[in-house]
């Protein structure tokens, strides 16, 4: 029997368990007549100190985010309020990923989640609710540990958030697989010693994860 390489699989939530929030942002941009990927452009400008970064660390309130994001958008030449961005920040759950979670758990893998999210609203990019009947909460319940940036006060790609999860699991980084749809978030995980998988689609993620853990997932 082949010796297992990993003990835990750590997932990002939005863009991995769910379809990418960028798809929703693109729909909003089309509706408003904005350039494609404009929201991503705003959020990539001053990425450690902009409104998005501050909101994911819970350093500002929703009303402040609304105003600061609007100012950042205006500085880049277009009108877009932060509240409209939050309103579309959800994403649909990928059923095959949920099946994979159950398969991994049944095979003895420990499951965890590190998610950059915001402290207001609801959906894949929002802080967790207490509603156990909610579809998102039913997925979160499958994880042994969940670290949310809006509650931890630190966000990916800060290496501290990955080390926080390793401490919670009682595992070294090398015992963990990590999946994220953003390369900038995969890089520190890999540098710490995790087996990082950059997610570009649900199918690709499951194929790469299947090879890593030696299971036919999905």
C-alpha positions in Angstrom: 0.0 0.0 0.0 1.4 3.4 -0.9 2.2 5.6 2.0 0.0 8.7 2.3 1.8 11.9 1.5 -0.6 14.3 3.2 -2.9 14.4 6.3 -5.1 17.4 5.5 -6.6 19.3 2.6 -7.1 23.0 3.1 -9.5 24.8 0.8 -10.2 28.4 -0.1 -14.0 28.9 -0.3 -15.0 31.5 -2.9 -13.7 30.4 -6.3 -12.9 26.9 -5.2 -15.9 25.4 -3.4 -18.0 28.0 -5.2 -17.8 29.4 -8.7 -15.5 32.4 -8.9 -16.9 35.7 -7.5 -15.1 37.3 -10.5 -17.8 35.9 -12.7 -20.4 37.9 -10.7 -18.1 41.0 -10.9 -18.0 40.7 -14.7 -21.8 40.5 -14.9 -22.0 43.6 -12.7 -19.5 45.4 -15.0 -21.4 44.5 -18.1 -24.7 45.7 -16.5 -23.1 49.1 -15.6 -21.2 49.5 -18.8 -17.8 49.3 -17.1 -14.6 47.8 -18.5 -14.3 44.1 -17.9 -12.4 43.2 -14.7 -12.7 46.8 -13.5 -13.5 45.6 -9.9 -10.4 43.4 -9.9 -8.4 46.4 -11.1 -9.7 48.5 -8.2 -8.9 45.8 -5.7 -5.5 45.2 -7.2 -4.5 48.9 -6.7 -2.8 49.3 -3.3 -3.8 45.7 -2.5 -2.6 45.8 1.1 -4.3 49.1 2.1 -7.2 49.6 -0.2 -10.9 49.4 0.9 -11.2 45.7 0.0 -8.1 44.8 2.1 -9.3 46.8 5.0 -12.8 45.3 4.8 -11.5 41.7 4.7 -9.5 42.5 7.9 -12.7 44.0 9.5 -10.8 47.3 9.9 -13.7 49.3 8.4 -17.5 49.1 8.5 -19.7 48.5 5.4 -20.6 52.2 5.1 -16.9 53.1 5.1 -16.2 50.4 2.5 -19.0 51.7 0.3 -17.5 55.2 0.3 -13.8 54.2 0.1 -14.4 51.8 -2.8 -16.4 54.5 -4.7 -13.5 56.9 -4.3 -11.0 54.3 -5.5 -13.2 53.5 -8.5 -13.6 57.2 -9.3 -9.8 57.7 -9.1 -9.6 55.0 -11.9 -12.1 56.9 -14.0 -15.5 55.2 -13.3 -18.4 55.4 -11.0 -19.1 52.3 -8.9 -20.2 52.1 -5.3 -19.0 49.5 -2.9 -22.4 48.4 -1.8 -23.2 47.2 -5.4 -20.0 45.1 -5.3 -21.0 43.5 -2.0 -24.5 42.8 -3.3 -23.2 40.4 -6.0 -20.5 38.7 -3.8 -21.9 35.2 -3.5 -21.2 32.5 -6.1 -22.8 29.2 -6.6 -21.7 26.1 -4.8 -20.0 23.5 -7.0 -21.7 20.1 -6.2 -18.7 18.1 -7.3 -16.5 19.9 -4.8 -18.9 19.1 -2.0 -18.9 15.4 -3.1 -15.1 15.6 -3.0 -15.1 16.9 0.6 -17.2 13.9 1.7 -14.9 11.5 -0.2 -11.8 13.0 1.4 -13.3 12.9 4.9 -14.4 9.2 4.4 -10.8 8.4 3.3 -9.5 9.9 6.5 -8.3 13.2 5.3 -8.7 16.2 7.7 -10.5 19.1 6.1 -10.0 22.9 6.7 -10.8 26.2 5.1 -9.0 29.5 4.9 -11.1 32.2 3.4 -10.6 35.9 2.8 -14.1 37.3 3.4 -15.9 40.4 4.5 -17.8 40.9 7.8 -21.2 41.9 6.3 -23.8 40.5 4.0 -24.2 36.9 3.0 -22.7 34.4 0.5 -19.4 32.8 -0.4 -17.4 35.9 0.2 -19.2 36.9 3.4 -18.7 36.0 7.1 -20.5 32.9 8.2 -24.0 33.0 9.5 -25.5 30.9 12.3 -28.2 29.4 10.0 -27.5 25.6 9.9 -30.1 25.2 7.1 -28.1 27.5 4.9 -26.3 25.8 2.0 -23.1 27.6 2.6 -23.1 26.7 6.3 -23.7 23.0 5.5 -20.5 23.1 3.5 -18.6 25.0 6.2 -19.8 22.3 8.7 -17.7 19.7 6.9 -14.4 21.5 7.9 -12.6 20.7 11.1 -11.3 24.3 11.2 -12.3 27.5 9.4 -10.2 30.7 9.5 -12.0 33.8 8.2 -10.0 36.9 7.5 -12.8 39.1 8.8 -12.6 37.4 12.2 -8.8 36.6 12.3 -7.8 40.2 11.4 -5.3 38.9 8.9 -5.8 37.9 5.3 -4.1 35.9 2.6 -1.4 36.1 1.3 0.0 36.9 4.7 1.9 33.8 5.7 0.6 34.1 9.3 -2.9 32.9 8.3 -1.5 29.7 6.8 0.6 29.1 9.9 -2.5 29.8 12.1 -4.2 26.9 10.3 -1.2 24.6 10.7 -1.2 25.3 14.4 -5.0 24.7 14.7 -4.5 21.3 12.9 -1.3 20.4 14.8 0.4 19.7 11.5 3.5 20.9 9.6 2.8 22.7 6.3 4.3 19.8 4.4 1.5 17.5 5.6 -1.1 19.8 3.9 -2.6 20.3 0.4 -3.8 23.8 -0.2 -6.2 24.9 -3.0 -6.9 28.5 -4.0 -8.1 30.3 -7.2 -5.5 33.1 -6.8 -1.9 32.4 -7.5 -0.8 35.2 -5.1 -2.4 33.1 -2.3 -0.9 29.8 -3.4 2.6 31.2 -3.5 3.1 31.6 0.3 1.4 28.3 1.0 3.9 26.6 -1.3 6.8 28.6 0.2 5.9 27.3 3.6 5.9 23.7 2.3 2.3 23.0 1.4 1.4 21.2 -1.8 -0.4 24.2 -3.5 -3.0 23.8 -6.3 -4.1 26.9 -8.2 -7.7 26.4 -9.2 -8.7 27.6 -12.7 -11.9 25.4 -12.9 -13.7 22.9 -10.8 -12.7 20.1 -13.1 -9.0 21.0 -13.1 -9.0 21.4 -9.3 -10.5 17.9 -8.8 -8.1 16.3 -11.3 -5.1 17.9 -9.6 -6.3 17.1 -6.1 -7.2 13.5 -7.1 -3.6 13.0 -8.2 -2.2 14.6 -5.0 -4.2 12.4 -2.6 -4.5 9.2 -4.7 -8.3 9.2 -4.9 -10.8 9.6 -7.8 -12.7 12.6 -6.6 -15.9 14.3 -7.7 
